[in-house]
Amino acid sequence: QVQLVESGGGSVQAGGSLRLSCAAFGYMYSDYCMGWFRQAPGKEREGVAAIGKNGRTSYADSVKGRFTISQDNAKNTLYLQMNSLKPEDTAMYYCAAVFSSSWYSDYVCRQLSHADFNYWGQGTQVTVSS
């Protein structure tokens, strides 16, 4: 059974940093494309960053240059380093996974559509104050 557990959220002031972690259980981590999504109250869930099985990454325009997605396959853990945080980054952040069997499925995953991801964590709250 696939299980994703996020941690690392919290409250920071604008300009601060946080690192989110997502521990994965129950499957061969290296066979999956992983992503981070976020959802603010009253808004749709949006893709933040993804990393394919081949290590290639993608980012939403709103976080490029500020956020970095990475993973440690040995620890089955996904990370999101968030720097220069802004109040508009306030949201519940979710880790997600989808099995990736080819370069094409990796490509699809990196388009950051939440509909393409099968497995989700419970989320961790990030609040950025001005």
Contact map, one row per residue, 1 for C-alpha under 8 A:
1110000000000000000000001110000000000000000000000000000000000000000000000000000000000000000000000000000000000000000000000000000000
1111000000000000000000011110000000000000000000000000000000000000000000000000000000000000000000000000000000000000000000100000000000
1111100000000000000000011100000000000000000000000000000000000000000000000000000000000000000000000000000000000000000000111000000000
0111110000000000000001111000000000000000000000000000000000000000000000000000000000000000000000110000000000000000000000111100000000
0011111000000000000001110000000000000000000000000000000000000000000000000000000000000000000000100000000000000000000000001110000000
0001111100000000000111100000000000000000000000000000000000000000000000000000000000000000000001100000000000000000000000001111000000
0000111110000000000111000000000000000000000000000000000000000000000000000000000000000000000000000000000000000000000000000001000000
0000011111000000011110000000000000000000000000000000000000000000000000000000000000000000000000000000000000000000000000000001000000
0000001111100000011100000000000000000000000000000000000000000000000000000000000000000000000000000000000000000000000000000001110000
0000000111110000010000000000000000000000000000000000000000000000000000000000000000000000000000000000000000000000000000000001111000
0000000011111000000000000000000000000000000000000000000000000000000000000000000000000000000000000000000000000000000000000000011110
0000000001111101110000000000000000000000000000000000000000000000000000000000000000000000000000000000000000000000000000000000001110
0000000000111111000000000000000000000000000000000000000000000000000000000000000000001000000000000000000000000000000000000000000111
0000000000011111000000000000000000000000000000000000000000000000000000000000000000011110000000000000000000000000000000000000000111
0000000000001111100000000000000000000000000000000000000000000000000000000000000000111100000000000000000000000000000000000000000000
0000000000011111110000000000000000000000000000000000000000000000000000000000000000111000000000000000000000000000000000000000000000
0000000000010011111000000000000000000000000000000000000000000000000000000000000011111000000000000000000000000000000000000000000000
0000000111010001111100000000000000000000000000000000000000000000000000000000000011100000000000000000000000000000000000000000000000
0000000110000000111110000000000000000000000000000000000000000000000000000000001111000000000000000000000000000000000000000000000000
0000011110000000011111000000000000000000000000000000000000000000000000000000001111000000000000000000000000000000000000000000000000
0000011100000000001111100000000000000000000000000000000000000000000000000000111100000000000000000000000000000000000000000000000000
0001111000000000000111110000000000000000000000000000000000000000000000000000111000000000000000100000000000000000000000000000000000
0001110000000000000011111000000000000000000000000000000000000000000000000011110000000000000000000000000000000000000000000000000000
0111100000000000000001111110100000000000000000000000000000000000000000000001110000000000000000000000000000000000000000000000000000
1111000000000000000000111110100000000000000000000000000000000000000000000001000000000000000000000000000000000000000000000000000000
1110000000000000000000011111000000000000000000000000000000000000000000000000000000000000000000000000000000000000000000000000000000
1100000000000000000000011111100000000000000000000000000000000000000000000000000000000000000000000000000000000000000000000000000000
0000000000000000000000000111111100000000000000000000000000000000000000000000000000000000000000000000000000000000000000000000000000
0000000000000000000000011011111100000000000000000000000000000000000000001001000000000000000000000000000000000000000000000000000000
0000000000000000000000000001111110000000000000000000100000000000000000001001000000000000000000000000000000000000000000000000000000
0000000000000000000000000001111110000000000000000000100000000000000000000000000000000000000000000011100000000000000000000000000000
0000000000000000000000000001111111000000000000000001100000000000000000000000000000000000000000001111000000000000000000000000000000
0000000000000000000000000000011111100000000000000111100000000000000000000000000000000000000000001111000001001000000000000000000000
0000000000000000000000000000000111110000000000000111100000000000000000000000010000000000000000111100000000001000000000000000000000
0000000000000000000000000000000011111000000000111110000000000000000000000000000000000000000000111000000000000101000000000000000000
0000000000000000000000000000000001111100000000111100000000000000000000000000000100000000000011110000000000000000000000000000000000
0000000000000000000000000000000000111110000011111000000000000000000000000000000000000000000011110000000000000000010000000000000000
0000000000000000000000000000000000011111000011110000000000000000000000000000000000000000001111000000000000000000000000000000000000
0000000000000000000000000000000000001111101111000000000000000000000000000000000000000000001110000000000000000000000000000000000000
0000000000000000000000000000000000000111111110000000000000000000000000000000000000000000011100000000000000000000000000000000000000
0000000000000000000000000000000000000011111000000000000000000000000000000000000000000000001000000000000000000000000000000000000000
0000000000000000000000000000000000000001111100000000000000000000000000000000000000000000000000000000000000000000000000000000000000
0000000000000000000000000000000000000011111110000000000000000000000000000000000000000000000000000000000000000000000000000000000000
0000000000000000000000000000000000000011011111000000000000000000000000000000000000000000000000000000000000000000000000000000000000
0000000000000000000000000000000000001111001111100000000000000000000000000000000000000000000000000000000000000000010000000000000000
0000000000000000000000000000000000001110000111110000000000000000000000000000000000000000000000000000000000000001110000000000000000
0000000000000000000000000000000000111100000011111100000000110000000000000000000000000000000000000000000000000001110000000000000000
0000000000000000000000000000000000111100000001111100000000110010000000000000000000000000000000000000000000000001000000000000000000
0000000000000000000000000000000000111000000000111110000011110000000110000000000000000000000000000000000000000101000000000000000000
0000000000000000000000000000000011110000000000111111000011100000000010000000000000000000000000000000000000001101000000000000000000
0000000000000000000000000000000011100000000000001111111111000000000011000000000000000000000000000000000000000100000000000000000000
0000000000000000000000000000000111000000000000000111111110000000000000000000000000000000000000000001000001101100000000000000000000
0000000000000000000000000000011111000000000000000011111100000000000000000000000000000000000000000001000001000000000000000000000000
0000000000000000000000000000000000000000000000000011111100000000000000000000000000000000000000000000001001000000000000000000000000
0000000000000000000000000000000000000000000000000011111110000000000000000000000000000000000000000000000000000000000000000000000000
0000000000000000000000000000000000000000000000000011111111000000000000000000000000000000000000000000000000000000000000000000000000
0000000000000000000000000000000000000000000000001111001111100000000010000000000000000000000000000000000000000100000000000000000000
0000000000000000000000000000000000000000000000001110000111110000000000000000000000000000000000000000000000000111000000000000000000
0000000000000000000000000000000000000000000000111100000011111011000000000000000000000000000000000000000000000000000000000000000000
0000000000000000000000000000000000000000000000111000000001111111000000000000000000000000000000000000000000000001000000000000000000
0000000000000000000000000000000000000000000000000000000000111111000000000000000000000000000000000000000000000000000000000000000000
0000000000000000000000000000000000000000000000000000000000011111000000000000000000000000000000000000000000000000000000000000000000
0000000000000000000000000000000000000000000000010000000000111111111000000000000000000000000000000000000000000000000000000000000000
0000000000000000000000000000000000000000000000000000000000111111111000000000000000000000000000000000000000000000000000000000000000
0000000000000000000000000000000000000000000000000000000000000011111100000000000000000000000000000000000000000000000000000000000000
0000000000000000000000000000000000000000000000000000000000000011111100000000000001111000000000000000000000000000000000000000000000
0000000000000000000000000000000000000000000000000000000000000011111110000000000111100000000000000000000000000000000000000000000000
0000000000000000000000000000000000000000000000001000000000000000111111000000000111000000000000000000000000000000000000000000000000
0000000000000000000000000000000000000000000000001110000010000000001111100000011110000000000000000000000000000000000000000000000000
0000000000000000000000000000000000000000000000000010000000000000000111110000011100000000000000000000000000000000000000000000000000
0000000000000000000000000000000000000000000000000000000000000000000011111001111000000000000000000000000000000000000000000000000000
0000000000000000000000000000000000000000000000000000000000000000000001111111110000000000000000000000000000000000000000000000000000
0000000000000000000000000000110000000000000000000000000000000000000000111111100000000000000000000000000000000000000000000000000000
0000000000000000000000000000000000000000000000000000000000000000000000011111100000000000000000000000000000000000000000000000000000
0000000000000000000000100000000000000000000000000000000000000000000000011111100000000000000000000000000000000000000000000000000000
0000000000000000000000111000110000000000000000000000000000000000000000111111110000000000000000000000000000000000000000000000000000
0000000000000000000011110000000000000000000000000000000000000000000000111111111000000000000000000000000000000000000000000000000000
0000000000000000000011110000000001000000000000000000000000000000000011110001111100000000000000000000000000000000000000000000000000
0000000000000000001111000000000000000000000000000000000000000000000011100000111110000000000000000000000000000000000000000000000000
0000000000000000001110000000000000010000000000000000000000000000001111000000011111000000000000000000000000000000000000000000000000
0000000000000000111100000000000000000000000000000000000000000000001110000000001111100000000000000000000000000000000000000000000000
0000000000000000111100000000000000000000000000000000000000000000011100000000000111111000000000000000000000000000000000000000000000
0000000000000011110000000000000000000000000000000000000000000000011000000000000011111000000000000000000000000000000000000000000000
0000000000000111100000000000000000000000000000000000000000000000010000000000000001111100000000000000000000000000000000000000000000
0000000000001111100000000000000000000000000000000000000000000000010000000000000001111110100000000000000000000000000000000000000100
0000000000000110000000000000000000000000000000000000000000000000000000000000000000011111110000000000000000000000000000000000000111
0000000000000100000000000000000000000000000000000000000000000000000000000000000000001111110000000000000000000000000000000000001111
0000000000000000000000000000000000000000000000000000000000000000000000000000000000000111110000000000000000000000000000000000000100
0000000000000000000000000000000000000000000000000000000000000000000000000000000000001111111000000000000000000000000000000000011100
0000000000000000000000000000000000000001000000000000000000000000000000000000000000000111111100000000000000000000000000000000111100
0000000000000000000000000000000000000111100000000000000000000000000000000000000000000000111110000000000000000000000000000000111000
0000000000000000000000000000000000000111000000000000000000000000000000000000000000000000011111000000000000000000000000000011110000
0000000000000000000000000000000000011110000000000000000000000000000000000000000000000000001111100000000000000000000000000011110000
0000010000000000000000000000000000011100000000000000000000000000000000000000000000000000000111110000000000000000000000011111000000
0001110000000000000001000000000001111000000000000000000000000000000000000000000000000000000011111000000000000000000000011010000000
0001000000000000000000000000000001111000000000000000000000000000000000000000000000000000000001111100000000000000000011111000000000
0000000000000000000000000000000111100000000000000000000000000000000000000000000000000000000000111110000000000000000011110000000000
0000000000000000000000000000000111000000000000000000000000000000000000000000000000000000000000011111000000001000000111100000000000
0000000000000000000000000000001110000000000000000000000000000000000000000000000000000000000000001111100000000000000000000000000000
0000000000000000000000000000001110000000000000000001100000000000000000000000000000000000000000000111111011000000000000000000000000
0000000000000000000000000000001000000000000000000000000000000000000000000000000000000000000000000011111011000000000000000000000000
0000000000000000000000000000000000000000000000000000000000000000000000000000000000000000000000000001111111000000000000000000000000
0000000000000000000000000000000000000000000000000000010000000000000000000000000000000000000000000001111111100000000000000000000000
0000000000000000000000000000000000000000000000000000000000000000000000000000000000000000000000000000011111110000000000000000000000
0000000000000000000000000000000000000000000000000000000000000000000000000000000000000000000000000001111111111000000000000000000000
0000000000000000000000000000000010000000000000000001110000000000000000000000000000000000000000000001111111111100000000000000000000
0000000000000000000000000000000000000000000000000001000000000000000000000000000000000000000000000000001111111110000000000000000000
0000000000000000000000000000000000000000000000000000000000000000000000000000000000000000000000000000000111111111000100000000000000
0000000000000000000000000000000011000000000000000101000000000000000000000000000000000000000000000100000011111111100110000000000000
0000000000000000000000000000000000100000000000001111000011000000000000000000000000000000000000000000000001111111000000000000000000
0000000000000000000000000000000000000000000000000000000001000000000000000000000000000000000000000000000000111111100000000000000000
0000000000000000000000000000000000100000000001111100000001010000000000000000000000000000000000000000000000011111110100000000000000
0000000000000000000000000000000000000000000001100000000000000000000000000000000000000000000000000000000000001011111110000000000000
0000000000000000000000000000000000001000000011100000000000000000000000000000000000000000000000000000000000000001111110000000000000
0000000000000000000000000000000000000000000000000000000000000000000000000000000000000000000000000000000000000000111111000000000000
0000000000000000000000000000000000000000000000000000000000000000000000000000000000000000000000000100000000011001111111000000000000
0000000000000000000000000000000000000000000000000000000000000000000000000000000000000000000000011100000000001000111111110000000000
0000000000000000000000000000000000000000000000000000000000000000000000000000000000000000000000011100000000000000001111110000000000
0111000000000000000000000000000000000000000000000000000000000000000000000000000000000000000000011100000000000000000011111000000000
0011000000000000000000000000000000000000000000000000000000000000000000000000000000000000000001111000000000000000000011111100000000
0011110000000000000000000000000000000000000000000000000000000000000000000000000000000000000001110000000000000000000000111110000000
0001110000000000000000000000000000000000000000000000000000000000000000000000000000000000000001000000000000000000000000011111000000
0000110000000000000000000000000000000000000000000000000000000000000000000000000000000000000111100000000000000000000000001111100000
0000011111000000000000000000000000000000000000000000000000000000000000000000000000000000000111000000000000000000000000000111110000
0000000011000000000000000000000000000000000000000000000000000000000000000000000000000000011110000000000000000000000000000011111000
0000000011100000000000000000000000000000000000000000000000000000000000000000000000000000111110000000000000000000000000000001111100
0000000001110000000000000000000000000000000000000000000000000000000000000000000000000010111000000000000000000000000000000000111110
0000000000111100000000000000000000000000000000000000000000000000000000000000000000001111110000000000000000000000000000000000011111
0000000000111100000000000000000000000000000000000000000000000000000000000000000000000110000000000000000000000000000000000000001111
0000000000001100000000000000000000000000000000000000000000000000000000000000000000000110000000000000000000000000000000000000000111
